[in-house]
């Protein structure tokens, strides 16, 4: 089976969809199968995103970009000095 990459938004949408299936009484494997992902992926996403919603996802991305920018500037300074 080919791997498919999901955006973070898609992952959050699928997590919400699976939560609805679980609330309706399906087990995790069946709910994941219905959503088109493996249960391993479900557990990974649940660990990664927790109870995160769209606003928290936007904030997390902004922090990641700021950290990357800071790291890049630091690497540039190290190369220029040394």
Z-matrix of the N, CA and C atoms (Angstrom, degrees):
N
C 1 1.440
C 2 1.523 1 109.19
N 3 1.321 2 116.00 1 132.73
C 4 1.457 3 120.78 2 -178.42
C 5 1.522 4 110.88 3 -73.34
N 6 1.311 5 114.62 4 144.11
C 7 1.468 6 119.30 5 177.50
C 8 1.516 7 109.17 6 -78.34
N 9 1.296 8 115.56 7 142.20
C 10 1.454 9 121.23 8 176.00
C 11 1.513 10 107.60 9 -122.29
N 12 1.306 11 116.19 10 134.41
C 13 1.460 12 120.25 11 177.75
C 14 1.516 13 108.41 12 -95.27
N 15 1.294 14 115.16 13 131.06
C 16 1.455 15 121.62 14 178.59
C 17 1.519 16 108.86 15 -107.67
N 18 1.323 17 115.85 16 142.95
C 19 1.464 18 119.27 17 173.29
C 20 1.524 19 107.99 18 -70.98
N 21 1.316 20 115.81 19 164.03
C 22 1.461 21 119.40 20 178.69
C 23 1.527 22 111.08 21 -61.44
N 24 1.336 23 116.36 22 -36.63
C 25 1.464 24 119.85 23 178.30
C 26 1.520 25 110.86 24 -63.93
N 27 1.345 26 116.21 25 -42.24
C 28 1.467 27 120.07 26 178.11
C 29 1.524 28 110.84 27 -63.01
N 30 1.325 29 116.07 28 -40.47
C 31 1.465 30 119.95 29 179.40
C 32 1.525 31 110.60 30 -62.32
N 33 1.329 32 117.08 31 -43.82
C 34 1.467 33 120.29 32 178.38
C 35 1.522 34 111.30 33 -63.54
N 36 1.342 35 116.39 34 -40.28
C 37 1.465 36 120.61 35 178.69
C 38 1.525 37 110.50 36 -62.99
N 39 1.323 38 116.94 37 -44.15
C 40 1.462 39 120.47 38 179.35
C 41 1.525 40 111.73 39 -67.42
N 42 1.323 41 117.29 40 -36.64
C 43 1.468 42 119.63 41 176.32
C 44 1.528 43 110.81 42 -61.54
N 45 1.336 44 116.51 43 -42.14
C 46 1.472 45 119.60 44 177.48
C 47 1.525 46 110.79 45 -64.79
N 48 1.337 47 116.49 46 -40.82
C 49 1.467 48 120.87 47 178.68
C 50 1.532 49 110.66 48 -62.07
N 51 1.313 50 116.76 49 -42.96
C 52 1.465 51 120.82 50 179.29
C 53 1.522 52 110.27 51 -66.14
N 54 1.327 53 117.11 52 -38.78
C 55 1.469 54 119.88 53 177.19
C 56 1.523 55 111.40 54 -59.28
N 57 1.332 56 116.87 55 -38.13
C 58 1.468 57 120.46 56 177.36
C 59 1.522 58 109.80 57 -64.20
N 60 1.336 59 116.79 58 -44.89
C 61 1.468 60 120.63 59 178.81
C 62 1.529 61 110.96 60 -61.92
N 63 1.327 62 116.37 61 -40.06
C 64 1.463 63 119.74 62 179.08
C 65 1.525 64 110.55 63 -65.89
N 66 1.319 65 115.99 64 -39.54
C 67 1.466 66 120.29 65 178.35
C 68 1.536 67 111.19 66 -65.03
N 69 1.337 68 115.66 67 -30.66
C 70 1.471 69 120.61 68 178.45
C 71 1.520 70 112.62 69 -77.73
N 72 1.338 71 116.90 70 -4.62
C 73 1.455 72 120.14 71 174.44
C 74 1.517 73 116.21 72 108.74
N 75 1.335 74 118.17 73 0.21
C 76 1.463 75 119.56 74 177.30
C 77 1.522 76 109.86 75 -74.64
N 78 1.330 77 116.01 76 154.36
C 79 1.467 78 119.57 77 173.43
C 80 1.531 79 108.08 78 -83.01
N 81 1.318 80 116.95 79 168.24
C 82 1.464 81 122.31 80 -174.04
C 83 1.522 82 111.65 81 -59.54
N 84 1.325 83 117.40 82 -45.88
C 85 1.467 84 120.58 83 -177.10
C 86 1.526 85 110.52 84 -61.68
N 87 1.319 86 117.46 85 -45.10
C 88 1.469 87 121.07 86 -179.85
C 89 1.525 88 111.33 87 -66.31
N 90 1.322 89 116.96 88 -41.39
C 91 1.464 90 120.66 89 179.54
C 92 1.527 91 110.61 90 -64.22
N 93 1.325 92 116.76 91 -40.91
C 94 1.464 93 120.80 92 178.69
C 95 1.522 94 110.87 93 -66.85
N 96 1.308 95 116.54 94 -41.99
C 97 1.459 96 120.73 95 178.73
C 98 1.526 97 110.06 96 -60.91
N 99 1.323 98 116.27 97 -41.42
C 100 1.462 99 121.29 98 179.18
C 101 1.533 100 110.84 99 -63.99
N 102 1.331 101 116.72 100 -34.68
C 103 1.469 102 121.74 101 179.39
C 104 1.527 103 111.98 102 -82.54
N 105 1.330 104 117.52 103 -13.68
C 106 1.457 105 121.07 104 177.10
C 107 1.514 106 115.11 105 89.14
N 108 1.331 107 116.96 106 21.28
C 109 1.465 108 119.98 107 176.66
C 110 1.526 109 109.16 108 -129.16
N 111 1.325 110 115.99 109 166.99
C 112 1.462 111 119.85 110 177.90
C 113 1.523 112 109.68 111 -84.40
N 114 1.310 113 115.48 112 160.10
C 115 1.464 114 118.64 113 177.62
C 116 1.533 115 110.35 114 -67.07
N 117 1.337 116 116.95 115 -29.27
C 118 1.466 117 120.67 116 177.10
C 119 1.532 118 110.02 117 -62.94
N 120 1.329 119 116.17 118 -43.30
C 121 1.462 120 120.79 119 177.29
C 122 1.519 121 110.56 120 -63.08
N 123 1.318 122 116.90 121 -41.62
C 124 1.466 123 121.64 122 178.84
C 125 1.528 124 110.76 123 -57.80
N 126 1.327 125 116.48 124 -48.75
C 127 1.463 126 119.72 125 -178.40
C 128 1.529 127 111.59 126 -66.58
N 129 1.336 128 116.75 127 -35.98
C 130 1.463 129 120.27 128 177.24
C 131 1.526 130 110.01 129 -63.74
N 132 1.339 131 117.15 130 -48.04
C 133 1.463 132 121.09 131 179.91
C 134 1.520 133 111.33 132 -63.49
N 135 1.316 134 116.05 133 -40.25
C 136 1.461 135 119.57 134 -179.48
C 137 1.531 136 110.07 135 -62.19
N 138 1.343 137 116.21 136 -38.66
C 139 1.460 138 120.44 137 177.82
C 140 1.529 139 110.41 138 -69.84
N 141 1.322 140 116.77 139 -41.41
C 142 1.466 141 121.27 140 -176.96
C 143 1.527 142 112.20 141 -70.13
N 144 1.328 143 116.95 142 -45.24
C 145 1.457 144 120.63 143 -173.38
C 146 1.519 145 113.87 144 -99.44
N 147 1.317 146 118.10 145 -18.74
C 148 1.455 147 121.09 146 179.38
C 149 1.513 148 111.88 147 50.73
N 150 1.307 149 117.92 148 -129.82
C 151 1.455 150 121.74 149 178.80
C 152 1.512 151 112.09 150 -95.75
N 153 1.310 152 116.03 151 27.91
C 154 1.452 153 121.73 152 -174.17
C 155 1.526 154 111.36 153 -70.37
N 156 1.305 155 115.28 154 139.46
C 157 1.452 156 121.64 155 172.88
C 158 1.519 157 109.29 156 -111.69
N 159 1.297 158 116.85 157 -174.13
C 160 1.460 159 121.77 158 -177.86
C 161 1.537 160 112.68 159 -58.09
N 162 1.343 161 119.65 160 -45.25
C 163 1.473 162 118.63 161 -179.46
C 164 1.533 163 112.88 162 -61.13
N 165 1.321 164 116.58 163 -39.81
C 166 1.464 165 119.48 164 179.33
C 167 1.525 166 110.83 165 -68.74
N 168 1.333 167 116.81 166 -34.80
C 169 1.458 168 120.76 167 178.06
C 170 1.526 169 110.30 168 -64.44
N 171 1.320 170 117.20 169 -43.46
C 172 1.465 171 121.47 170 178.18
C 173 1.526 172 110.12 171 -61.53
N 174 1.328 173 116.72 172 -43.41
C 175 1.466 174 120.88 173 178.97
C 176 1.529 175 111.09 174 -64.21
N 177 1.342 176 117.49 175 -41.62
C 178 1.457 177 121.26 176 179.51
C 179 1.525 178 110.36 177 -61.77
N 180 1.322 179 117.32 178 -43.09
C 181 1.463 180 120.39 179 179.17
C 182 1.524 181 111.56 180 -64.12
N 183 1.325 182 117.38 181 -40.63
C 184 1.462 183 120.91 182 179.03
C 185 1.526 184 110.20 183 -62.40
N 186 1.317 185 116.79 184 -41.94
C 187 1.464 186 120.61 185 178.21
C 188 1.524 187 111.27 186 -65.64
N 189 1.331 188 117.28 187 -38.98
C 190 1.462 189 120.39 188 178.30
C 191 1.526 190 110.64 189 -64.35
N 192 1.344 191 116.61 190 -42.24
C 193 1.467 192 120.03 191 178.33
C 194 1.529 193 110.98 192 -63.76
N 195 1.331 194 117.15 193 -41.99
C 196 1.464 195 120.74 194 179.43
C 197 1.523 196 110.67 195 -63.59
N 198 1.317 197 116.44 196 -41.54
C 199 1.460 198 120.50 197 178.79
C 200 1.526 199 110.82 198 -64.30
N 201 1.322 200 117.55 199 -43.17
C 202 1.459 201 121.34 200 178.81
C 203 1.528 202 110.70 201 -63.55
N 204 1.331 203 116.76 202 -42.20
C 205 1.462 204 120.95 203 179.01
C 206 1.533 205 110.18 204 -62.25
N 207 1.323 206 116.83 205 -44.80
C 208 1.469 207 121.72 206 178.94
C 209 1.526 208 110.35 207 -61.71
N 210 1.322 209 116.89 208 -45.23
C 211 1.456 210 121.30 209 -179.29
C 212 1.528 211 110.28 210 -63.12
N 213 1.349 212 117.00 211 -42.80
C 214 1.465 213 120.91 212 -179.86
C 215 1.523 214 111.33 213 -62.89
N 216 1.331 215 116.35 214 -43.87
C 217 1.467 216 119.96 215 178.48
C 218 1.522 217 110.87 216 -62.76
N 219 1.295 218 117.14 217 -39.61
C 220 1.469 219 121.35 218 179.36
C 221 1.529 220 110.45 219 -64.78
N 222 1.326 221 117.00 220 -43.27
C 223 1.462 222 120.51 221 178.87
C 224 1.526 223 110.57 222 -63.22
N 225 1.325 224 116.66 223 -39.02
C 226 1.453 225 120.85 224 179.25
C 227 1.530 226 110.09 225 -63.23
N 228 1.341 227 116.66 226 -44.20
C 229 1.472 228 120.80 227 179.35
C 230 1.528 229 111.25 228 -63.09
N 231 1.313 230 117.04 229 -40.71
C 232 1.466 231 120.98 230 179.70
C 233 1.523 232 109.77 231 -62.44
N 234 1.331 233 117.71 232 -42.09
C 235 1.464 234 120.86 233 179.40
C 236 1.529 235 111.46 234 -67.11
N 237 1.332 236 117.39 235 -36.88
C 238 1.462 237 120.78 236 -178.54
C 239 1.530 238 111.53 237 -70.70
N 240 1.321 239 116.65 238 -35.28
C 241 1.465 240 121.02 239 -178.86
C 242 1.523 241 110.63 240 -77.28
N 243 1.315 242 113.76 241 -42.53
C 244 1.397 243 114.69 242 -165.72
C 245 1.411 244 127.14 243 -115.83
